[in-house]
Amino acid sequence: MGTLLAAWDAVGREVMLFAAAGILLGGLDDLLVDLIFVARRLAGRGRALLLSDLPLADRPLRLAVFVPAWDEVAVIGRMMRAALARYDHPDYRIYVGCYPNDPATVAAVAEVSAADPRAVAVIGPAPGPSTKADNLNALWAALAGADAADGRRTDAVVFHDAEDVVHPAELRVVDALVRRWDVVQMPVRPLVARKSRFVSGHYADEFSEAHGKALVVRGALGAGMPLAGVGCAVSTDALAALADRRGGRPFAADSLVEDYELGLALSQMGRSSVFARVVERPGGPLVATDAYFPWSLDAAVRQKARWMTGIALAGWDRTGWASGPWRRVPRTAADHWMRARDRRAPLALIVLAAAYLSLLFWACSALAHALTGLPAAAEDPWLVALLLANAGVLVWRLAARAAFTGRVHGAAEAAWSVPRLFVANYVALLAVRRAAWSYARMLRGGRVAWDKTAHVFPADADLPV
């Protein structure tokens, strides 16, 4: 019995050592991003712009808003009406991409477009669902036709989903910034559903950190900026240049994460980008896109699995690593680092699974020693030091997440962000298995399809503000 228990303890220590070392490496990676962010803030950099600081040009740009829609009858009509009522810009059109075999969505879009010429229904040539990128390519073709008919080229395209609540000043921000940068990404602010504070709320925590810190640091280092797919804009010059490289279709129709790949592709082409944190007034709210993310565990797992498949697994094959002339070595190194961070999720989850497994080993070992009276081996001082370091990093991580969540969503959600970190880990653990199977199907030549989730539009968001 003693030999068997000693072997069990030895295996448990090795698993715990592996998990502790992996967690510490990941924690130090996050800590470095935190320190760069803090250093920039102490130097007076990276602060949000005031809306009043953005120049108002004599001639407004012509903007197009692309909204791909498959099976969105529940939300698309209200989203379009809300956007038309909210947007404060004199020259824009909303193009909504539909499918011929989705008559309910087509009818909802047609009803709005019949009442307002700024809304345009675009019915693609093939039945759906295809991919979101394929839908966007149909919208790009429709925009080219409309521009040719009008004899004037649209200056930039803004991207949104069918459940998004747009900010009234969004197009004003785009108009001001896209004159200088080819790519503009504004913050996304997930709404927290009271009936699903843990599942829907963990998106609020993650985006608060990603769009309050990570993308800010990424831009400061000069690394390529992936797009969120909503609340972002790209100049038509940049899209046209990308389309020339891709046979007239700027969006990768065989991609699960066309928005992520779009930002990196434009960066590789040397196109400039900016992450725009703009506030309405000093101490006021951000100019951001609001939306409900999945409420149920199953829907969240499906969405996270799609992101993980497209970014962390297929991303190695599709987007590779950064490249550039030697004079840009520091920037290229930063790009390598950021892409490695994007793709670390499967490895991080293996480490996380090992950590939970080590806890099981430890609990069973403690019980066995208590029942048998056999003494436990002395703790390895290196392992103890690793665990103490990880405890310190965890406290910092929880505090940082709470701070960024509170900055956007208030003190109550900041407090909820602490237990939600463990919910986020659970969702990710479930998603990694689904992502692995999805990636295996892709490698076998399986069809890439739009694996979307059901959407909800906020009850009061169709009121103009």
Phi, psi and omega in degrees: 000319180297321179295316180297318180292323178295320178295319177299316179297320181295317178296317179300319179295320180294318178296317180294322178296317177299313182295317182295318179295317180295317179296321180294319178298314178296321179295320178293325175300313177294322181297323179297319176298317179301315183293322177296318179298313181297318180298320179293320180294319178296332178275003179080020181251162174076015179278157182292148174277155171270141179302324180292343179280344182281130184291146174260115183281155177295321179247113179293148175286157174267123186241148174239139177249120180262128178228099176287140185218120171231121180056051184242028183299332183290338188230336194295321180297313180292323179298315182295315180297320179296317180296317179296325179282331187271318189302130177251080180201140187276348188218091177206161172223147176254117179258122181247121181270123181239176179238147182295338180262022176232067189296331181294315178294319178302316181295319180296319179291318181297325179298318180288316182293332178291334182266345183215116183294347178283350177256130185233124175271130179238116179259117183292166185282339186241153178292155181256177358276140171260244171233163178300322180294322178297320176297317179296325177296324176294322177294321178298318178295320179294321178296317179299319178294319179294320179295320179296320180293324182277342183073023179212136184271137173292142186273327183204156178245131177254140186248137176213163173256168188289347181255005187284144170255111185278155176271140182303326185269004185304311183291331175296318178296315179299314181304319183286320190270330183287350173289335181254322181246148178284330185232130179232124174243126176255162183296150171250133185238094178299135177276144181262117178280126183297331180282349181216059186296328183280310184288307180291328184289333182292337173293322178299319178296313184293317180288329177299319178285316183296315184265355175258342186221302190299313180289331176296314178294319180301314179294322180296328180277352180082013179283155178301139184256111174290150181264154180273352179088344176223156180062028180229159182219148178225135177297147179292334175299315180293318179295320179295321178295320177292322178298323178300327179281341187241030175069032176091359181239104187289340185256136184285100188292344180260019182253145174275340183227065184298331180291315177301312182292327180299313180299317181290322179296317179293324177296318179298332178279358180087012179282139185279152181216158178213139171265116191257103171262106183238132178252150182296324182199167179304123182077003183270182183287160178284152164281103189214165175264126177260143177194149171279131172264175185308141180265324186270156180298316182298316180294321179295320179296318179297317181292315180296325178295321178296315178299317183294320179297311185288324186266307189276332183256296179292338181300327177300319183281319192274319185250348175059220182235170183292151175218155180172170180294159184299334180293347179253026184304312179301318179293320179295320177298319177297321179295318176302315182298314183292322178292324175297321176297320179300327189257008185276353187305310181299320178293319179297325182284330173297317178297317180297318178297321177296324179296315178294323179294322180295326177295322177295316176303314184296316181296316180294322179295315180299319179294318181295318179295324179292323182283325183267340183077005179285137181288145177277151178293153178296143181291139176292122182299328177294320179294319179298318179296319178298316181295322178293319177298318179295324178298318178296318179295321179296317178299316178298316182297316179296320180293318180295316180297317179298320181296315182287324176295316179297326179300327183259320190246355177100171188294323182298313179291330175300318179294320179292337183296336182293303177293335181291341176300322180286329173295317178300319178297320180294316178300316181295320178299319178290326184287330186294324178293316179297321180295320180298317178293320179297318180293322177299320177296321178298319180294332177275005178090018179294152183289135175272120183233165183282098180267075186268163178251160178292142185246155179231136177255133183304145186298325185254009187280347179274008175267132179295153181238000000 
